[in-house]
Amino acid sequence: MKAETPSAKRWRFCVIGKMICVKKLRKDVAILGNSMEKTKKI
């Protein structure tokens, strides 16, 4: 097995991309949750 195959590089990039996406999603959800709580109080 080779140390660096194109598919392995792509896979790693995909994983990193997914991690970034998940972080973004969580941030958006948190912001959404906060705004929802604020509207409930009003």
Secondary structure, 3 states (H helix, E strand, C coil): CCCCCHHHHHHHHHHHHHHHHHHHHHHHHHHHHHHHHHHHHC
